[in-house]
């Protein structure tokens, strides 16, 4: 157990030691000497900075390039004509944007918040908690192959729909479990893993069910979108083949 250190004049300059630790209190005379040295070092540092600069260049904020002034006609008739032109351009741009906006029934997936929305025009018909890609990277030491479990972002469509789907396990599924990749294709098939339905987007990515509903709302998948049974049923009922799917 370490001893205490009484802060008396007699003991301030005396080193006191505990187990492997030494604390030294300087005398008042020595303390003033250290203060004088510190002040001198600070003065030298300030002089060096003043002489060589900090390396940064500072300019007057008011010297920035000014934006060009809007050319507004002084004539009232010309100003009115310009206003009418701008209103017409605004209507044209608004119409162009409306044509680009999705319409009818479509699916939106927010993979950051792990939410799936069934949309109709600009209205949300149903909000579901889903799970998107984990972003994890799997490396197979044997083959030196690498897989990144991201959900792709972009505009997709439902290309196919299958009820009671059977999962054909890809190579990474065996690598992840530390198992040998089978040579017989029949050893890859697994039923019940994808839930009641699977809606195929492209490149093997799907919207499907899950055995791990307790993990919904978390980014845990290998890239597909997982849903609980009731929400999967709602998507199945609302999204026929060709339904747009927007993932961001």
Backbone as JSON, one array per atom type, in Angstrom:
{
  "sequence": "XXXXXXXXXXXXXXXXXXXXXXXXXXXXXXXXXXXXXXXXXXXXXXXXXXXXXXXXXXXXXXXXXXXXXXXXXXXXXXXXXXXXXXXXXXXXXXXXXXXXXXXXXXXXXXXXXXXXXXXXXXXXXXXXXXXXXXXXXXXXXXXXXXXXXXXXXXXXXXXXXXXXXXXXXXXXXXXXXXXXXXXXXXXXXXXXXXXXXXXXXXXXXXXXXXXXXXXXXXXXXXXXXXXXXXXXXXXXXXXXXXXXXXXX",
  "N": [[0.85, -1.2, 0.0], [0.6, 2.25, -0.83], [2.25, 5.1, 0.64], [1.0, 8.21, 2.18], [1.55, 11.72, 1.18], [2.7, 14.31, 2.91], [2.23, 17.78, 2.42], [4.28, 19.76, 3.33], [6.66, 22.47, 3.93], [9.13, 21.43, 4.59], [9.1, 18.91, 3.51], [8.6, 19.19, 0.78], [10.69, 19.27, -1.09], [11.69, 16.82, -0.94], [12.2, 13.7, -2.34], [9.68, 11.23, -2.57], [8.91, 7.86, -2.42], [6.92, 5.27, -3.8], [5.71, 2.04, -4.65], [7.63, 1.46, -7.19], [7.03, 3.96, -8.2], [7.82, 7.4, -8.32], [7.45, 10.58, -6.88], [8.16, 13.97, -7.17], [8.45, 17.03, -5.56], [9.24, 20.26, -6.38], [11.42, 22.77, -4.88], [10.51, 26.16, -3.73], [12.33, 28.1, -4.76], [13.53, 26.78, -6.91], [11.25, 26.37, -8.39], [10.51, 28.95, -9.25], [12.63, 29.42, -10.94], [12.12, 27.6, -12.98], [9.78, 28.71, -13.99], [10.7, 31.13, -15.08], [12.36, 30.15, -17.12], [10.43, 28.89, -18.72], [8.92, 31.08, -19.58], [10.8, 32.43, -21.14], [11.26, 30.5, -23.18], [8.71, 30.47, -24.38], [8.62, 33.09, -25.39], [10.62, 32.94, -27.31], [9.47, 31.05, -29.06], [7.22, 32.46, -29.98], [8.48, 34.53, -31.35], [9.71, 33.07, -33.4], [7.51, 32.06, -34.85], [6.38, 34.49, -35.65], [8.36, 35.36, -37.34], [8.6, 33.4, -39.37], [6.08, 32.62, -40.12], [2.94, 30.74, -40.12], [2.54, 28.91, -42.06], [0.1, 28.9, -43.24], [-1.98, 30.72, -45.51], [-3.7, 33.68, -45.35], [-6.59, 35.42, -46.42], [-8.6, 38.22, -47.45], [-11.96, 37.97, -46.71], [-13.85, 39.37, -48.08], [-12.79, 39.59, -50.57], [-13.52, 37.52, -52.24], [-14.71, 35.98, -55.29], [-17.35, 37.63, -56.77], [-20.77, 36.76, -57.36], [-22.3, 36.81, -60.58], [-24.38, 39.54, -61.36], [-27.96, 39.46, -61.49], [-29.54, 39.91, -64.52], [-31.9, 41.99, -64.69], [-34.45, 43.39, -66.47], [-34.97, 46.88, -66.72], [-37.09, 48.05, -67.84], [-40.59, 47.91, -67.52], [-42.32, 46.41, -69.11], [-40.55, 44.65, -70.39], [-39.56, 43.32, -68.16], [-41.86, 41.98, -67.3], [-42.25, 40.28, -69.44], [-39.98, 38.68, -69.22], [-40.54, 37.46, -66.78], [-42.79, 35.91, -67.44], [-41.58, 34.14, -69.19], [-39.86, 32.75, -67.48], [-41.71, 31.51, -65.79], [-42.94, 29.76, -67.59], [-40.77, 28.1, -68.21], [-40.39, 26.96, -65.72], [-42.75, 25.45, -65.41], [-42.34, 23.63, -67.46], [-40.06, 22.23, -66.57], [-41.07, 21.16, -64.21], [-43.02, 19.42, -65.22], [-41.34, 17.65, -66.59], [-39.94, 16.49, -64.48], [-42.02, 15.21, -63.15], [-42.64, 13.24, -64.99], [-40.43, 11.62, -64.73], [-40.73, 10.6, -62.2], [-41.61, 7.66, -60.33], [-44.58, 5.69, -60.88], [-47.8, 4.2, -60.12], [-47.7, 0.91, -58.67], [-44.87, 0.17, -56.78], [-41.71, -0.87, -55.32], [-39.74, 0.23, -52.63], [-36.6, 0.17, -51.12], [-34.94, 0.96, -48.27], [-31.89, 0.51, -47.39], [-30.22, 1.39, -45.44], [-31.76, 2.1, -43.21], [-33.02, -0.27, -43.02], [-35.65, -0.75, -44.04], [-38.57, -1.5, -45.88], [-40.7, -0.35, -48.38], [-43.93, -0.48, -49.68], [-45.17, 1.12, -52.37], [-47.54, 3.35, -53.86], [-47.94, 5.34, -56.5], [-47.16, 8.42, -55.15], [-47.63, 7.67, -52.57], [-47.28, 5.94, -49.47], [-48.03, 2.66, -49.09], [-47.54, 0.47, -47.44], [-45.32, -0.11, -44.76], [-42.46, -1.94, -43.98], [-40.34, -3.79, -41.76], [-37.15, -4.8, -42.62], [-34.25, -6.76, -43.56], [-31.07, -6.0, -44.76], [-28.0, -6.26, -46.74], [-24.97, -7.17, -45.01], [-22.49, -6.09, -45.47], [-20.18, -7.34, -44.85], [-17.04, -9.01, -45.41], [-16.01, -12.01, -46.85], [-13.4, -14.26, -46.94], [-11.95, -16.93, -48.64], [-9.59, -19.01, -47.59], [-8.49, -21.22, -48.8], [-9.09, -21.23, -51.63], [-8.55, -18.61, -52.12], [-10.53, -16.91, -52.86], [-12.91, -14.16, -52.67], [-15.73, -12.71, -51.11], [-18.13, -10.11, -51.03], [-20.61, -8.99, -48.97], [-22.8, -7.13, -49.83], [-25.83, -5.26, -50.37], [-26.99, -4.49, -53.53], [-27.29, -1.19, -54.89], [-29.73, 0.71, -56.66], [-31.92, 0.7, -59.57], [-34.24, -1.79, -60.05], [-36.08, -4.67, -61.24], [-38.8, -6.92, -60.6], [-38.02, -9.98, -61.64], [-38.73, -12.63, -61.53], [-40.89, -14.9, -59.78], [-41.28, -17.13, -57.13], [-43.02, -19.57, -55.36], [-42.71, -21.33, -52.25], [-39.79, -21.65, -52.37], [-36.72, -23.31, -53.22], [-33.52, -23.22, -52.01], [-30.56, -22.87, -53.77], [-27.56, -23.42, -52.7], [-24.86, -21.2, -52.83], [-21.25, -21.09, -53.5], [-20.07, -19.56, -51.45], [-21.64, -20.04, -49.23], [-20.9, -22.53, -48.3], [-18.21, -22.09, -47.84], [-18.38, -20.24, -45.79], [-19.34, -21.78, -43.73], [-17.23, -23.36, -43.3], [-17.06, -25.66, -44.74], [-16.43, -28.22, -47.23], [-16.72, -27.43, -50.63], [-19.32, -28.81, -52.43], [-19.16, -31.3, -55.02], [-21.22, -32.55, -56.24], [-24.12, -31.32, -57.65], [-26.64, -31.7, -56.48], [-26.22, -31.68, -53.8], [-26.32, -29.09, -53.03], [-28.85, -28.07, -52.69], [-31.4, -26.69, -50.63], [-34.21, -26.64, -48.63], [-36.83, -24.55, -47.29], [-35.32, -22.49, -46.17], [-35.6, -19.97, -47.37], [-38.08, -19.04, -46.79], [-41.63, -18.56, -47.47], [-41.97, -17.39, -49.96], [-40.13, -16.2, -52.85], [-38.87, -13.42, -54.47], [-37.31, -12.73, -57.35], [-34.72, -10.57, -58.23], [-32.16, -9.64, -59.72], [-29.0, -11.07, -60.77], [-28.89, -13.01, -58.78], [-29.86, -11.87, -56.47], [-32.48, -11.48, -54.13], [-35.82, -10.88, -52.84], [-36.92, -12.27, -49.97], [-38.13, -14.66, -47.49], [-37.29, -15.48, -44.04], [-35.59, -17.52, -41.62], [-34.71, -16.37, -39.4], [-36.22, -14.31, -37.88], [-35.91, -12.71, -35.66], [-33.75, -11.14, -36.15], [-34.5, -9.22, -37.93], [-34.48, -5.9, -39.17], [-31.89, -5.43, -38.81], [-28.69, -5.17, -40.4], [-27.79, -7.87, -41.79], [-27.71, -9.73, -43.83], [-26.61, -11.66, -46.73], [-26.77, -10.08, -48.89], [-29.28, -10.26, -50.06], [-32.76, -9.22, -49.61], [-34.42, -9.58, -46.68], [-37.56, -10.53, -45.26], [-40.2, -10.59, -42.78], [-42.79, -13.12, -42.31], [-45.5, -12.1, -42.66], [-45.12, -9.58, -43.84], [-43.74, -10.38, -46.13], [-45.73, -11.75, -47.43], [-47.44, -9.61, -48.05], [-45.85, -8.16, -49.87], [-45.61, -10.07, -51.87], [-48.26, -10.25, -52.71], [-48.6, -7.7, -53.75], [-46.66, -7.18, -55.69], [-46.25, -8.04, -58.79], [-44.55, -9.8, -61.5], [-42.23, -7.69, -63.1], [-42.6, -5.48, -61.55], [-41.24, -2.42, -60.48], [-38.3, -2.02, -58.47], [-36.74, -0.1, -56.19], [-33.69, 0.45, -54.77], [-31.88, 1.9, -52.23]],
  "CA": [[0.0, 0.0, 0.0], [1.43, 3.45, -0.92], [2.13, 6.04, 1.74], [0.55, 9.54, 1.82], [2.63, 12.67, 1.01], [2.37, 15.58, 3.56], [2.74, 18.91, 1.64], [4.9, 20.77, 4.18], [7.86, 23.05, 3.34], [10.27, 20.56, 4.8], [9.03, 17.68, 2.73], [8.29, 19.43, -0.63], [11.8, 18.99, -1.98], [12.17, 15.47, -0.67], [11.54, 12.66, -3.14], [9.01, 10.17, -1.85], [8.76, 6.74, -3.35], [6.03, 4.16, -3.53], [6.15, 0.85, -5.36], [7.94, 1.72, -8.59], [6.6, 5.29, -8.61], [8.47, 8.47, -7.57], [6.85, 11.9, -7.07], [9.11, 14.96, -6.68], [7.9, 18.37, -5.44], [10.36, 21.19, -6.41], [11.46, 23.84, -3.89], [10.02, 27.44, -4.3], [13.38, 28.76, -5.54], [13.65, 26.07, -8.19], [10.0, 26.56, -9.12], [10.57, 30.24, -9.94], [13.58, 29.27, -12.04], [11.44, 26.92, -14.09], [8.83, 29.65, -14.59], [11.45, 32.07, -15.91], [12.79, 29.42, -18.33], [9.25, 28.66, -19.56], [8.55, 32.36, -20.21], [11.79, 32.7, -22.19], [11.0, 29.59, -24.3], [7.5, 30.93, -25.05], [8.96, 34.29, -26.16], [11.37, 32.49, -28.5], [8.54, 30.4, -29.99], [6.4, 33.5, -30.61], [9.33, 35.24, -32.3], [9.93, 32.21, -34.58], [6.27, 32.03, -35.63], [6.23, 35.8, -36.29], [9.37, 35.51, -38.39], [8.47, 32.45, -40.48], [4.68, 32.37, -40.45], [2.37, 29.46, -39.69], [2.37, 28.03, -43.21], [-1.22, 29.15, -43.82], [-2.15, 32.04, -46.12], [-5.02, 34.24, -45.03], [-7.02, 36.46, -47.33], [-9.78, 38.97, -47.07], [-13.17, 37.27, -47.15], [-14.6, 40.21, -49.02], [-12.13, 39.55, -51.87], [-14.01, 36.4, -53.03], [-15.34, 36.34, -56.56], [-18.78, 37.91, -56.59], [-21.63, 36.14, -58.35], [-22.77, 37.81, -61.55], [-25.68, 40.13, -61.01], [-29.07, 39.05, -62.34], [-29.86, 40.96, -65.48], [-33.33, 42.25, -64.66], [-34.75, 44.58, -67.29], [-35.53, 48.02, -66.01], [-38.38, 48.34, -68.46], [-41.65, 47.11, -66.9], [-42.85, 45.44, -70.09], [-39.53, 43.63, -70.58], [-39.52, 42.52, -66.93], [-43.05, 41.12, -67.32], [-42.0, 39.25, -70.45], [-39.0, 37.75, -68.64], [-41.25, 36.68, -65.74], [-43.62, 34.92, -68.13], [-40.68, 33.13, -69.74], [-39.38, 31.91, -66.37], [-42.84, 30.69, -65.34], [-43.11, 28.7, -68.57], [-39.67, 27.15, -68.02], [-40.64, 26.23, -64.46], [-43.79, 24.45, -65.69], [-41.74, 22.59, -68.3], [-39.19, 21.41, -65.73], [-41.93, 20.41, -63.28], [-43.6, 18.32, -65.98], [-40.29, 16.67, -66.88], [-39.67, 15.76, -63.24], [-43.16, 14.32, -62.87], [-42.54, 12.08, -65.88], [-39.37, 10.76, -64.22], [-41.14, 10.0, -60.92], [-42.32, 6.38, -60.51], [-46.04, 5.73, -60.69], [-48.37, 2.87, -59.9], [-47.14, 0.17, -57.54], [-43.44, -0.14, -56.83], [-41.1, -1.19, -54.03], [-38.57, 1.03, -52.27], [-35.86, -0.42, -50.0], [-33.93, 1.8, -47.62], [-31.06, -0.49, -46.72], [-29.57, 1.98, -44.27], [-32.7, 1.97, -42.1], [-33.63, -1.6, -43.09], [-37.09, -0.59, -44.22], [-39.1, -1.74, -47.22], [-41.95, 0.37, -48.56], [-44.77, -0.71, -50.84], [-45.62, 2.46, -52.76], [-48.47, 3.55, -54.98], [-47.64, 6.74, -56.86], [-46.31, 9.01, -54.11], [-48.17, 7.3, -51.26], [-46.76, 4.71, -48.85], [-49.12, 1.73, -48.81], [-47.14, -0.35, -46.3], [-43.92, -0.04, -44.32], [-42.04, -3.21, -43.36], [-38.97, -3.91, -41.27], [-36.46, -5.83, -43.39], [-32.81, -6.84, -43.32], [-30.28, -5.9, -45.98], [-26.65, -6.81, -46.67], [-24.16, -6.82, -43.84], [-21.26, -5.41, -45.86], [-19.03, -8.12, -44.41], [-16.21, -9.62, -46.46], [-15.61, -13.38, -46.55], [-12.27, -14.72, -47.76], [-11.7, -18.37, -48.58], [-8.13, -19.16, -47.56], [-8.08, -22.28, -49.69], [-9.14, -20.81, -53.04], [-8.21, -17.18, -52.16], [-11.66, -16.11, -53.37], [-13.43, -13.19, -51.71], [-17.11, -12.3, -51.34], [-18.57, -8.94, -50.27], [-22.05, -9.18, -48.77], [-23.52, -5.86, -49.94], [-27.03, -5.2, -51.19], [-26.73, -3.51, -54.6], [-28.18, -0.02, -54.97], [-30.12, 1.04, -58.03], [-33.3, 0.44, -60.0], [-34.36, -3.18, -60.48], [-37.45, -5.13, -61.45], [-39.06, -8.31, -60.21], [-37.88, -10.78, -62.86], [-39.36, -13.94, -61.38], [-41.48, -15.13, -58.45], [-41.42, -18.56, -56.87], [-43.53, -19.92, -54.04], [-41.99, -22.45, -51.65], [-38.52, -21.75, -53.11], [-35.61, -24.14, -52.72], [-32.28, -22.45, -52.15], [-29.35, -23.53, -54.29], [-26.51, -22.75, -51.94], [-23.65, -20.86, -53.6], [-19.98, -21.53, -52.9], [-19.74, -18.85, -50.21], [-22.38, -20.62, -48.11], [-20.09, -23.62, -47.76], [-16.97, -21.5, -47.31], [-18.71, -19.57, -44.53], [-19.51, -22.81, -42.71], [-16.0, -24.13, -43.21], [-17.28, -26.96, -45.36], [-15.92, -28.41, -48.58], [-17.72, -27.14, -51.66], [-19.66, -30.13, -53.0], [-19.06, -31.48, -56.47], [-22.54, -32.99, -56.7], [-25.07, -30.19, -57.56], [-27.78, -32.01, -55.63], [-25.87, -31.4, -52.41], [-26.44, -27.66, -52.79], [-30.24, -27.65, -52.52], [-31.86, -26.63, -49.24], [-35.58, -26.14, -48.61], [-37.3, -23.92, -46.05], [-34.46, -21.39, -45.73], [-35.99, -18.68, -47.96], [-39.46, -18.69, -46.43], [-42.72, -19.03, -48.32], [-41.87, -16.83, -51.31], [-38.9, -15.51, -53.27], [-39.02, -12.55, -55.64], [-35.96, -12.61, -57.9], [-34.41, -9.29, -58.88], [-31.16, -10.03, -60.73], [-27.69, -11.47, -60.24], [-29.03, -13.86, -57.61], [-30.43, -11.14, -55.33], [-33.91, -11.76, -53.99], [-36.59, -10.54, -51.65], [-37.43, -13.56, -49.52], [-38.38, -14.77, -46.06], [-36.13, -15.84, -43.23], [-35.79, -18.3, -40.4], [-34.17, -15.58, -38.28], [-37.03, -13.09, -37.81], [-35.46, -11.86, -34.55], [-32.68, -10.27, -36.65], [-35.04, -8.22, -38.84], [-34.14, -4.54, -38.74], [-30.43, -5.34, -38.74], [-28.0, -5.47, -41.66], [-27.15, -9.16, -41.49], [-27.84, -10.71, -44.9], [-25.5, -11.78, -47.68], [-27.07, -9.19, -50.0], [-30.72, -10.29, -50.33], [-33.64, -8.49, -48.7], [-35.24, -10.52, -45.9], [-38.78, -10.0, -44.64], [-40.99, -11.5, -41.97], [-43.81, -13.82, -43.12], [-46.66, -11.26, -43.02], [-44.67, -8.56, -44.79], [-43.43, -11.06, -47.39], [-47.02, -12.03, -48.08], [-47.93, -8.35, -48.6], [-45.06, -7.86, -51.07], [-45.98, -11.07, -52.87], [-49.58, -9.89, -53.24], [-48.59, -6.38, -54.4], [-45.58, -6.99, -56.67], [-46.13, -9.06, -59.84], [-43.34, -9.7, -62.34], [-42.13, -6.39, -63.76], [-42.72, -4.38, -60.59], [-39.96, -1.76, -60.21], [-37.77, -2.07, -57.11], [-35.71, 0.93, -56.02], [-32.9, 0.17, -53.57], [-30.87, 2.93, -51.94]],
  "C": [[0.87, 1.24, 0.0], [1.16, 4.36, 0.25], [1.54, 7.35, 1.24], [1.73, 10.49, 1.76], [2.22, 14.0, 1.64], [3.01, 16.74, 2.82], [3.24, 20.02, 2.56], [6.16, 21.27, 3.5], [9.05, 22.12, 3.47], [10.27, 19.36, 3.85], [8.85, 17.92, 1.23], [9.43, 19.09, -1.55], [12.34, 17.58, -1.79], [11.45, 14.45, -1.54], [10.91, 11.62, -2.23], [8.71, 9.05, -2.84], [7.74, 5.72, -2.86], [6.57, 2.95, -4.25], [6.35, 1.18, -6.84], [7.55, 3.09, -9.06], [7.29, 6.31, -7.74], [7.81, 9.79, -7.9], [7.75, 12.92, -6.43], [8.44, 16.33, -6.68], [9.06, 19.36, -5.4], [10.25, 22.24, -5.3], [10.97, 25.13, -4.53], [11.07, 28.12, -5.16], [13.53, 28.11, -6.91], [12.41, 26.27, -9.05], [10.02, 27.87, -9.9], [11.56, 30.18, -11.11], [12.95, 28.62, -13.24], [10.46, 27.84, -14.8], [9.55, 30.62, -15.52], [11.9, 31.41, -17.21], [11.62, 29.21, -19.28], [8.86, 29.92, -20.29], [9.51, 32.68, -21.35], [11.57, 31.81, -23.41], [9.75, 30.01, -25.09], [7.78, 32.14, -25.91], [9.72, 33.92, -27.42], [10.44, 31.87, -29.53], [7.69, 31.43, -30.72], [7.22, 34.25, -31.66], [9.56, 34.41, -33.56], [8.69, 32.16, -35.46], [6.08, 33.34, -36.37], [7.2, 35.95, -37.45], [9.14, 34.63, -39.59], [7.03, 32.17, -40.87], [4.23, 30.99, -40.01], [2.26, 28.46, -40.83], [1.02, 28.2, -43.88], [-1.24, 30.56, -44.42], [-3.56, 32.51, -45.86], [-5.35, 35.36, -46.0], [-8.26, 37.14, -46.83], [-11.02, 38.28, -47.6], [-13.94, 38.08, -48.18], [-14.0, 40.18, -50.43], [-12.58, 38.38, -52.73], [-14.71, 36.88, -54.3], [-16.84, 36.49, -56.37], [-19.56, 37.23, -57.69], [-22.11, 37.21, -59.33], [-24.17, 38.29, -61.18], [-26.74, 39.65, -61.99], [-29.46, 40.22, -63.24], [-31.37, 41.14, -65.55], [-33.61, 43.52, -65.47], [-35.36, 45.69, -66.44], [-36.91, 48.38, -66.56], [-39.45, 47.39, -67.92], [-42.17, 46.04, -67.86], [-41.86, 44.31, -70.31], [-39.44, 42.72, -69.36], [-40.69, 41.54, -66.88], [-42.87, 39.97, -68.31], [-41.02, 38.2, -69.93], [-39.67, 36.86, -67.59], [-42.09, 35.59, -66.38], [-42.76, 33.79, -68.69], [-40.2, 32.18, -68.65], [-40.48, 31.0, -65.84], [-43.05, 29.52, -66.3], [-42.01, 27.64, -68.43], [-39.88, 26.32, -66.77], [-41.69, 25.14, -64.67], [-43.22, 23.3, -66.5], [-40.86, 21.66, -67.48], [-40.0, 20.57, -64.74], [-42.56, 19.21, -63.98], [-42.58, 17.23, -66.28], [-39.97, 15.84, -65.64], [-40.79, 14.79, -62.92], [-43.13, 13.08, -63.75], [-41.48, 11.09, -65.39], [-39.78, 10.04, -62.93], [-41.87, 8.69, -61.16], [-43.8, 6.54, -60.23], [-46.54, 4.3, -60.55], [-47.74, 2.23, -58.67], [-45.66, -0.12, -57.77], [-42.92, -0.33, -55.41], [-39.89, -0.28, -53.82], [-37.92, 0.37, -51.05], [-34.82, 0.57, -49.52], [-33.04, 0.86, -46.81], [-30.27, 0.09, -45.54], [-30.45, 1.83, -43.03], [-33.33, 0.59, -42.03], [-35.16, -1.51, -43.07], [-37.46, -0.83, -45.67], [-40.47, -1.08, -47.3], [-42.65, -0.14, -49.82], [-45.42, 0.63, -51.17], [-46.69, 2.37, -53.84], [-48.46, 5.03, -55.32], [-46.74, 7.33, -55.76], [-46.79, 8.68, -52.7], [-47.56, 5.99, -50.77], [-47.95, 3.83, -48.47], [-48.8, 0.9, -47.57], [-45.65, -0.18, -46.02], [-43.56, -1.32, -43.59], [-40.61, -3.11, -42.86], [-38.31, -5.06, -42.03], [-35.01, -5.93, -42.9], [-32.1, -6.83, -44.66], [-28.87, -6.43, -45.72], [-25.82, -6.29, -45.52], [-22.93, -6.0, -44.2], [-20.0, -6.15, -45.43], [-18.29, -8.71, -45.62], [-15.79, -11.02, -45.99], [-14.49, -13.78, -47.5], [-12.08, -16.22, -47.54], [-10.19, -18.59, -48.68], [-7.65, -20.2, -48.56], [-7.99, -21.84, -51.14], [-8.73, -19.36, -53.24], [-9.32, -16.33, -52.8], [-12.2, -15.22, -52.26], [-14.86, -12.82, -52.11], [-17.44, -11.1, -50.45], [-20.09, -8.99, -50.18], [-22.78, -7.83, -48.69], [-24.82, -6.08, -50.7], [-26.82, -4.15, -52.26], [-27.75, -2.37, -54.56], [-28.53, 0.25, -56.43], [-31.58, 0.74, -58.29], [-33.35, -0.98, -60.58], [-35.84, -3.47, -60.78], [-37.58, -6.56, -60.93], [-39.05, -9.13, -61.49], [-38.59, -12.12, -62.76], [-39.9, -14.06, -59.95], [-41.68, -16.62, -58.28], [-41.98, -18.74, -55.46], [-42.85, -21.21, -53.57], [-40.63, -22.67, -52.33], [-37.54, -22.69, -52.41], [-34.32, -23.41, -53.03], [-31.17, -23.34, -52.7], [-28.16, -22.81, -53.68], [-25.29, -22.46, -52.81], [-22.39, -21.27, -52.84], [-19.72, -20.86, -51.56], [-20.47, -19.44, -49.0], [-21.6, -21.76, -47.47], [-18.79, -23.1, -47.16], [-17.21, -20.86, -45.95], [-18.84, -20.58, -43.39], [-18.28, -23.68, -42.55], [-16.13, -25.51, -43.8], [-16.69, -27.01, -46.76], [-17.04, -28.15, -49.59], [-18.04, -28.43, -52.41], [-19.51, -30.15, -54.52], [-20.4, -31.91, -57.07], [-23.53, -31.83, -56.55], [-26.23, -30.44, -56.63], [-27.5, -31.72, -54.15], [-25.99, -29.92, -52.06], [-27.88, -27.24, -52.44], [-30.68, -27.76, -51.06], [-33.25, -26.01, -49.24], [-35.89, -25.51, -47.26], [-36.5, -22.7, -45.61], [-34.99, -20.03, -46.18], [-37.42, -18.29, -47.62], [-40.45, -19.17, -47.49], [-42.58, -18.57, -49.76], [-40.47, -16.27, -51.56], [-39.21, -14.7, -54.52], [-37.62, -12.24, -56.15], [-35.78, -11.27, -58.59], [-33.43, -9.55, -60.02], [-29.87, -10.38, -60.03], [-27.79, -12.27, -58.94], [-29.61, -13.17, -56.39], [-31.94, -11.31, -55.33], [-34.5, -10.97, -52.82], [-37.22, -11.84, -51.19], [-37.64, -13.56, -48.01], [-37.13, -15.2, -45.32], [-36.53, -16.72, -42.06], [-35.43, -17.47, -39.16], [-34.92, -14.25, -38.17], [-36.58, -12.17, -36.69], [-34.37, -10.88, -34.99], [-33.2, -9.22, -37.64], [-34.81, -6.82, -38.28], [-32.64, -4.34, -38.63], [-29.82, -5.75, -40.08], [-27.18, -6.75, -41.48], [-27.14, -10.12, -42.67], [-26.58, -10.74, -45.77], [-25.76, -10.96, -48.94], [-28.54, -9.18, -50.36], [-31.47, -9.43, -49.32], [-34.52, -9.51, -48.0], [-36.44, -9.8, -45.31], [-39.4, -11.06, -43.74], [-42.14, -12.07, -42.79], [-44.97, -12.93, -43.55], [-46.27, -10.2, -44.05], [-44.31, -9.17, -46.14], [-44.71, -11.37, -48.15], [-47.56, -10.75, -48.74], [-47.18, -7.97, -49.87], [-45.43, -8.82, -52.2], [-47.31, -10.69, -53.52], [-49.53, -8.61, -54.08], [-47.66, -6.29, -55.6], [-45.53, -8.14, -57.67], [-44.81, -8.9, -60.59], [-43.36, -8.37, -63.09], [-42.23, -5.22, -62.81], [-41.35, -3.75, -60.35], [-39.59, -1.86, -58.73], [-36.61, -1.08, -57.03], [-34.98, 0.67, -54.7], [-31.86, 1.28, -53.39], [-30.33, 2.76, -50.56]]
}
